[in-house]
C-alpha cells in the first residue's frame, strides 16, 4: 500500500486546460485523421486520450474532392480529401452516440461554405449534449468556398469568429492556416473576436506531378502537405503566436513521437494534435502519452505545464526577423 502511494506521489501531472476544458493529458488527434473514432477504437483505448477531435462537419453531407485524394511524398503526405463528411444531422444521429461512450472531452471540428453556414452549424452543434467544445476550421486548402478563403484575411477571421462566438456558448477553438504572410496578425484577430483557443497549424498547400503523364497526381491538382516536413514551420508559428496572444494553443504538424510533442509545448502550446502519424501507426497517440510521462519522470518534472512556453531565448530575439 505504501509503495502504491509512493508511486502515485511520483507520477507527474499530465493534465492541461484547453479553452477552459480540463484534459487528462495534452494529446489528441488532429481533425480528419481520426474519422469519428470508430475505426481507431479497434486499435487503442480511446479513454487514454486527452480529448477526441472529430472529422470536420458541415451543414449538409459533403462528398469531398474527386480521386486520387492522397499521395505519399518526401517527409509526409499530400491530401485533397476536400472535407468529406456526413453532415451535422448525420453526425448527431449516427456518430455522436458512439463518441458519448468515452471519457475524453469531444471537440467537434466544423466548417461552412459561407459565414452564415459557420454560424448555423455551430448553433446546431451547441444544442446537443456531450460536446465539450468546437474547433472552427477556417484553414482547409482543399475547398473552394469557406475554409482558407476566410482564414487568410484577418478582417474575415475576426468577422466569422465573432459571428460564431455569438451563436454558441461552447468553448471555441479556431484552426489557423499557415498559408499566410503574418500568422500573428491572424491569431490576434481570432483572439480579439472571442476565440478561447487556437490550433496551429493546418496543412501547407502543395502539389505532386506524375512525370510519365505530365499531369497532377491529385484530382484536385493541389493538396495539403502534412507530416514531418512541416514540423519546423509549425513550431515556428506556434512560438510566434505564443508571444502575441494569451489564449491556449494547440500545436499540430509532424508530431510522430513524444519528443516532437514536447517541443511544441516548449514552443508555447498547451496541447498537441497528432495527424499523419495516425496513418502509419494507429497506436501512436498512447505511445506518445507514455513517452511524455517517462520523460517527465526521468527528468524530475512534476507537471507537464512546466514545459509550456519554456523555450529559452534571449529577450532581444523573441521577435523573429528575417
N, C-alpha and C positions, 0 to 999 in steps of 0.2 A: 504494500500500500504506500509506504514511504517512497519507494522507488518510482511508483507511478506518479505521485505528486511532484517528485523532483523533476521527472521528465516533462510534466506539464509546465512547471516553472521555467524550464529551459527552452520551451517551444517558442519560437519567435512569433510575433503578431503579424499575420499576413493580411489582416482586414484593412480595407480602404473605403473611403466615401467618395462616390462619383455623383455629381449633380444632386447631392442630398440623400442618395441611396446607399445604404450600408452593404458592402460586398465582403464575403468571407476571404477572398483573395483578389488580386488585381487582374486575373487572366480570364479572357472571354474570347469568343470567336468574332471575326470580322464579318459583317453582314455580307451575304452572298456566298460565303464559303462553308456554311453550316446548314444550309437549307432551312428547314423548320425543326431541326433536331432529330427527326425520326430515324434517319439512316445512321447517324452517329451514335444513337443510343444503343446500337448493337455492339459498339466497339469500346465505349467508355461509359463511366458512371457520370452522367450529366450533373448530378448533385455535387460533384467535386469542383465544378467551375465557379468562378466568381460571379458570372452573370451569363445570360443567354441573349444573344443578339441574332434576330432572325433575318431572313432574306427580305429585301425591300418590298414594301406593299404599296400598291396604287389603288385608286378608287375602283376601277374595273380590272378584270383579269387582263394580263399583258402577255402577248406571245413572245416578245423578245425579238432579237435580230435573226436573219437567215444564217444558216450554217455555211461554212465552218465558223465556229464561235470561240474556239480556244486553240492555242498553239504554244508549245514549249519554246523558250528562247534562252539565250545565254543568261544565266543568273536569275531565271524566273519564268514567267509565262505572260502571254498576252491573252486577254479575254474580251469578247464583244458579245456577251450574253444578252445585253440590252434590257436588263431588269425584268426578265420573265417572272411572273408571279400569279397567284390565284385570285388576286383582288381582295379588297378589305372584307367583304362579306364572306368570301370563301375562307379567308384566314380565320375569321372569328368563329365560323361554324365547323370548319374541318381541321384546323391546325392548333388553335388556342387551347381547346380542351386537353389535348395531349401535353402541351407545354405546362399547363397548370399542375400537372402531376409532380413537377420537380421543384426543388427548394430555391435554386438561384433566381434572383430577380430577372424578369423578362423585359428587354428593351426591344421595341419594335421599330425597325428602320422603315421609313416611308418616303414617298416622293409623289410628285404630281406633274402633269403636263401643263399646268398653269398655276399661278399663285393661289387662285381660288381653290383649286383641287388640293393643294397642300393643306390649306385651312380645313377643308371638309374631311379629308382623310384623318387629320389629327383630331378633329372634333369627334368623328365616329369611333376612333380607337379609344378615346377618353371615356366613352360610355361603358366600356367593358371592364369587368373585374379581372384582376390577375396580371395587369400590365403595369410594370413599375415605372417605365419611362419611355420616351420616344427619342429616336435618333433620326433627324431630318437630313436626308440626302440631297444636297444641292451641288453635288460634285461628280456625278457619273459622266464619263466622257463618251458613253456609247448610246446616248439617246438624243434625239434632235430637239425635243422640247423639254422645258424644265431643266433639271439636272445642272450640268456645267454652265449652261447659259445664264442661270441665276448666280451661280457660285463664283463667277469671276468679276462681278461688279459689286463693290461694297455698298452702293446705294440699294441695289436689288436685294443683296443679302440682308441688309437692315430691314427693308420693307417686308419681305416674305417671313423673316424671323419674327418681326413684330406682329404680323398678322396671325401667325400660328401661335405665338405666345398668348395672344388674347383669346384664342379658340380652345386652349387646353390648360388645365391646372396641373397636368403631369410634368415631371421634370423633363426638360427639353435639351437634348444634345444636338449640335449642328456639326455635320460631317463636311469637312472642307476639302476643296480641290487644291492640288499642288500646281495646277496649270495656270498660275497667276504670276504677275510681276512682283507683288509685295504681299506675302501671306499675312503679315502683321496687320495691315490695313483691313483685310477681310475679317480676320479674327476679332479685331476691335469692334467692327460693325456688328458682328454676331453677339458679342457680349453686351454692347450698348442697347441692342434690341430686346434683350431679355433671355438669351441662352443661358442655361445652367451649366453647360459644359461644351467642349469642342472635341471632335475626333480629327486627328491628323496622322496620316493623310490618306486620301483615296488614291487610285491608280494614276500613273502618268501616261498621257496619250502617246502611243507608239504604233508601229506597223511592222509587218513582215511581208517579204516578197518571195514568190516562187520563181526562181530564175529560169527554170525549164519552160515555164509558160509566160513569164514576164507579167504575171498577174498578182494582185494582193492575195495573201493566204487566207485572210479573214473575209467572210462575206460582207462585213460592214466596212471593209477597207482598213480602218484603224480600230484600235482596241486599247484597253488599259493594261499597262505594264505593272506587274506586281512581283513580289519575291525579293531575294537578297539584293538584286541590282538596285532597288530603290531605297534601301535602308539608309545609306548616308544622307540622301535628300530628306527623308522623313525625320531623321534625327536632328538635322539642321533646322528644319521647320518647327519641330516641337520646341527646341531650345529658343529659337527666335520668338515664338508666340508666348512662351512661358515668361518672357521678360516684359510683356506689354499687357497681359490680361491677368485677372485674379481668379477666374473660374477654373475648375479642374479640367485637365487634358487627358484624352485617351490617345496613346501612341500606337500607330499601325504602319507597317511597311517592312517586310522582310524579316519578321521575327521567326526564327527557326529553333531557338534554344533559350534556356534560362538567361544566359549571358546577354543575348540580344534584348530580351525583355527588360532586364535591369538597366541596360544602357539607356533605354528610352525613359526609364524612371529617373535616372540620374540627370538626364537632359531636361526633365520637368514634367513628365507625365505621371499622373496618379494611378493610371491603369493602362493595360495594353490589350490590343486585339490581334489575334493570330489568324492569318488568312491562308495564303498559298500553302503554308506548311501542312495544313489540314489535309490537303490532297496527296501529299507524299507520305504522311504518317497520320492516320486518323486518331491515334492516341497521343499526339504531340502535346496537347494542352495539359493533360495531367502530368506528363513528363516535365514540362516547363514549371508547373507549380511545385513539383517535388524538387526540381533543381534550384528554384528560388529559396525554398525552405532550407535546403542543405547549404547553400551559400551563406545565408544569414547565420545559421548555426556555426559554420566553420569560421566565420569572421567576427563572431561575437556581437552581431547586430540584433537587437531585441525587437525592432519594429521596422517593417518594410517602409513605412512612411519616412524614416530617417534618410532613405535614399533619394526621395523625391526632390528634384531641383538642387542636388548636392554637387553639381559639376563645379570643379574648382578652376575658375578662370580669373585673370587679372581684371580689376574693375574697368580699366581703360579698354578692354577687349570684349566687354559684354555686348556691345553693339557691333555686330559683324558688318564689315565693309569690304567691298571688292577692291 
